[in-house]
Amino acid sequence: MKFGINIPNFGDYWHPKTLVELAQLAEESGWDGFFVWDHIYGSSEWSVPVGDRQTSIGSAPYADPYIALAAIATNTKRIHIGTMVTPLARRRPWKLARELVSLDHLSNGRLILGIGLGGTHIEFEAFGENSDPRARATKLDESLDILMGLWSGEPFTYVGENYSLRDVTFKPKPLQAPRIPIWAACFWPNKKPLRRAAQLDGVVPITEDWTKKVTPNDVMQIRTYISEHRSCTAPYDIVIGGETPADKANGREIIQPYAEAGASWWSENINSWRGPPDEMKEKISHGPPES
């Protein structure tokens, strides 16, 4: 099992320099990955700690995740980096294709792309965009087709419901082959997103009810479903998020059942609700739990 940090791009963690510092610490402390959330705006009904006060997520400070990841790429050497996750419906796929290839080369092939529908409708509605989940899903699927077509480095034409391209060639190709790995987030136990995820490189399952966690038994069911719907035999990641204490032995008790069930990554939640950056540095410095 591999171990990563996932961290918001807003609140106390918004500053790119803070994210770079934490990524360097994670690399030095033996973690395998560092993943940044991709949010642009939030509901005024939700609050997040910023310094010594609570502020609405809508008015909290934010960083662009891809600018932050570029800084992280140039200040680390080993750990995987990426977003967890990018709502593809919020981004122009050809612009994202350029950004991702640039990051893949900048990081010497350490990039992983996490994708999803987007967890909150407010990030679409506040800017006059369609927040309907089906509309977002259509854009997501078209964006995936376009990313893969442009990454081929060959002339590419595409006509979809939302996007169209004619005889476009993008160079360079990604450094990683056959492409930059893609993990898809999905609400378990919804099956349609799992079928999409099965054709990619990994899945990040979460529950629609935030008070409940994905269980090791869920992981076994997900692994079985993915294997039944996957059309290739390449390695596949199942990424489980959660929190572990600083004590590695106690962390092992939490992690081991997921590893035995087939999860390949543990994604440690580090965020403002858990503690400010200075406090969370100690947790990161202890290194990943022992699996």
C-alpha positions in Angstrom: 0.0 0.0 0.0 1.1 3.6 -0.7 0.4 6.6 1.4 -0.6 10.1 0.4 -1.7 13.4 1.9 -4.8 15.1 0.6 -5.1 18.8 1.5 -7.5 21.7 0.6 -6.5 24.6 -1.5 -8.4 27.1 0.7 -8.7 28.3 4.3 -5.5 28.1 6.4 -3.9 25.9 3.7 -4.5 28.3 0.7 -1.1 29.8 0.3 1.1 28.0 -2.4 4.2 28.4 -0.2 2.4 26.6 2.6 1.5 23.8 0.3 5.1 23.6 -1.0 6.4 23.5 2.5 4.0 20.7 3.5 4.8 18.7 0.3 8.5 18.9 1.0 7.9 17.7 4.6 5.8 14.9 3.3 8.5 13.8 0.9 11.2 13.9 3.6 9.0 12.0 6.0 8.4 9.0 3.7 4.9 9.7 2.2 4.3 8.6 -1.4 2.0 11.3 -2.6 0.7 14.8 -2.1 -2.7 15.7 -3.5 -4.4 19.1 -3.6 -8.1 19.8 -3.7 -9.5 21.6 -6.7 -12.1 24.2 -5.5 -12.8 27.7 -6.7 -15.6 28.9 -4.4 -17.9 27.6 -1.7 -21.2 28.0 0.0 -21.6 30.8 2.5 -23.4 28.3 4.7 -20.3 26.4 5.3 -17.4 27.7 7.5 -13.8 26.9 7.7 -11.2 27.9 10.3 -8.9 30.7 9.1 -6.4 31.7 11.7 -8.2 32.1 15.0 -11.7 32.7 13.5 -14.3 30.9 11.5 -15.2 32.3 8.0 -17.5 31.1 5.3 -15.9 29.0 2.6 -17.3 31.4 0.1 -15.2 34.3 1.5 -12.1 32.1 2.4 -8.8 32.6 0.6 -8.1 30.1 -2.2 -5.2 29.0 -4.3 -5.3 27.7 -7.9 -4.3 24.1 -7.5 -2.4 23.8 -10.7 -0.2 26.8 -10.0 0.4 25.3 -6.5 1.2 21.9 -8.1 3.8 23.5 -10.4 5.5 25.0 -7.4 5.3 21.6 -5.6 6.7 19.8 -8.7 9.8 22.0 -8.8 10.5 21.6 -5.0 10.1 17.9 -4.7 11.8 14.9 -6.4 10.1 11.7 -5.5 6.4 11.9 -4.4 3.5 11.6 -6.7 1.4 14.8 -7.0 -2.0 15.7 -8.4 -5.5 16.9 -7.7 -8.1 15.1 -5.6 -10.2 15.9 -7.5 -10.7 18.2 -10.5 -14.3 18.7 -11.6 -13.8 18.4 -15.4 -17.1 20.2 -16.2 -15.6 23.3 -14.7 -12.5 23.4 -17.0 -11.9 23.7 -20.7 -10.5 20.2 -21.6 -7.9 21.5 -24.1 -6.6 24.1 -21.7 -6.4 21.4 -19.0 -4.7 19.0 -21.4 -1.9 21.6 -21.9 -1.6 22.2 -18.1 -1.4 18.5 -17.3 1.2 17.7 -19.9 3.3 20.6 -18.7 3.0 19.4 -15.1 3.8 15.8 -16.1 7.1 16.9 -17.7 7.9 19.4 -14.9 7.5 16.6 -12.3 9.4 14.0 -14.3 6.3 11.8 -14.7 5.0 12.0 -11.1 1.5 13.4 -11.9 -1.8 11.7 -11.2 -5.1 13.3 -12.3 -8.1 12.9 -10.0 -11.4 13.7 -11.7 -15.0 13.9 -10.7 -18.4 15.7 -11.1 -17.6 18.3 -8.5 -19.0 18.0 -5.0 -21.0 21.2 -4.7 -23.4 22.9 -7.1 -22.5 26.4 -5.9 -19.2 26.3 -7.8 -21.2 26.1 -11.0 -24.3 28.2 -10.2 -22.4 31.2 -8.8 -20.9 31.7 -12.2 -23.9 31.0 -14.3 -23.0 27.5 -15.3 -25.3 24.4 -15.4 -25.0 22.5 -12.1 -27.2 19.6 -13.2 -25.4 16.3 -12.4 -26.3 14.7 -15.7 -25.0 17.8 -17.6 -21.8 17.7 -15.6 -21.4 14.0 -16.2 -21.8 14.5 -20.0 -19.1 17.2 -19.9 -16.9 14.9 -17.8 -17.1 12.0 -20.3 -16.5 14.3 -23.3 -13.5 15.9 -21.5 -12.0 12.5 -20.8 -12.3 11.7 -24.5 -10.7 15.0 -25.5 -7.8 14.7 -22.9 -6.9 11.2 -24.2 -7.2 12.3 -27.8 -5.0 15.3 -27.4 -2.5 13.4 -25.4 -2.0 11.0 -28.3 0.1 13.6 -30.1 -1.8 12.7 -33.3 -4.2 14.8 -35.3 -7.5 14.7 -33.4 -11.1 15.5 -34.3 -14.0 15.4 -31.9 -17.7 16.3 -32.1 -19.7 16.0 -28.9 -22.8 17.6 -27.3 -20.7 20.2 -25.5 -17.3 20.4 -27.3 -15.9 20.1 -30.8 -12.4 20.1 -32.1 -11.2 19.7 -35.7 -7.9 18.3 -36.8 -6.0 19.5 -33.7 -2.5 18.1 -32.8 -1.0 18.7 -29.4 2.7 18.2 -28.7 4.5 17.2 -26.6 2.9 14.0 -25.5 2.8 13.2 -21.7 6.0 11.9 -20.3 4.1 9.0 -18.8 3.0 6.2 -21.1 0.4 5.3 -22.2 -0.9 8.4 -20.5 -1.1 10.4 -17.3 -2.9 8.1 -14.8 -6.4 9.1 -14.0 -8.4 8.3 -10.8 -12.1 8.8 -10.8 -14.1 9.8 -7.7 -17.5 8.2 -7.2 -20.2 8.0 -4.6 -20.4 4.4 -3.4 -22.6 2.4 -4.1 -23.6 4.2 -7.3 -22.6 1.9 -10.1 -22.6 4.1 -13.2 -19.6 6.2 -12.0 -17.8 2.9 -11.1 -18.2 1.7 -14.7 -16.5 4.9 -15.9 -13.8 4.5 -13.3 -13.2 0.9 -14.3 -11.9 2.0 -17.7 -9.4 4.5 -16.1 -6.5 3.8 -13.7 -8.1 4.1 -10.3 -11.1 4.9 -8.2 -11.6 7.2 -5.2 -14.8 6.0 -3.5 -16.6 8.2 -1.0 -20.1 7.9 0.5 -22.9 10.4 -0.2 -23.6 10.5 3.6 -20.4 12.3 4.9 -21.0 10.8 8.4 -20.3 7.3 7.0 -17.0 5.9 5.9 -16.2 3.5 3.1 -15.6 0.2 4.8 -13.2 -2.7 4.0 -16.2 -4.7 2.9 -17.1 -1.9 0.5 -13.6 -2.1 -0.9 -13.9 -5.8 -1.6 -17.2 -5.2 -3.4 -15.7 -2.3 -5.4 -12.7 -4.4 -6.3 -15.0 -7.2 -7.6 -17.2 -4.8 -9.5 -14.2 -3.1 -11.1 -12.7 -6.4 -12.2 -16.0 -7.5 -13.8 -16.2 -4.3 -15.8 -12.5 -3.5 -16.6 -11.4 -4.2 -20.2 -7.6 -4.3 -19.5 -5.2 -6.0 -17.1 -3.0 -3.0 -16.2 -2.5 -2.2 -12.5 -5.4 -0.5 -10.9 -5.6 1.7 -7.8 -8.3 1.9 -5.1 -7.8 5.0 -3.0 -9.3 5.2 0.5 -9.3 8.5 2.5 -9.4 8.8 6.2 -7.5 9.9 9.3 -5.0 8.1 11.4 -3.3 9.0 14.7 0.3 10.0 14.9 1.1 6.6 16.5 2.1 4.3 13.7 0.9 1.2 15.5 -2.6 2.6 15.9 -2.5 3.7 12.4 -1.7 0.2 11.3 -4.9 -1.1 13.0 -7.0 1.3 10.8 -5.1 0.7 7.6 -4.5 -3.0 7.6 -8.2 -4.1 6.9 -8.3 -1.8 3.9 -5.0 -3.2 2.5 -6.2 -6.7 3.0 -9.5 -5.8 1.2 -7.6 -4.6 -1.8 -7.0 -0.9 -1.4 -3.7 0.2 -2.9 -3.5 3.8 -1.5 -4.4 5.4 1.8 -5.1 9.2 1.5 -4.6 11.0 4.8 -7.0 13.9 5.4 -5.1 17.0 6.4 -7.3 20.1 6.6 -8.3 23.1 8.6 -11.1 21.2 10.5 -8.5 18.8 11.8 -6.0 21.5 12.7 -3.9 24.4 11.4 -0.8 23.8 9.2 1.7 24.2 12.1 -0.2 21.6 14.1 -0.5 19.2 11.1 3.2 19.4 10.4 3.8 17.2 13.4 1.4 14.6 12.0 3.0 14.7 8.6 6.5 14.5 10.0 5.8 11.2 11.8 5.5 9.6 8.3 2.8 7.3 7.0 1.1 4.6 9.1 2.7 1.2 8.9 0.6 -1.2 6.8 
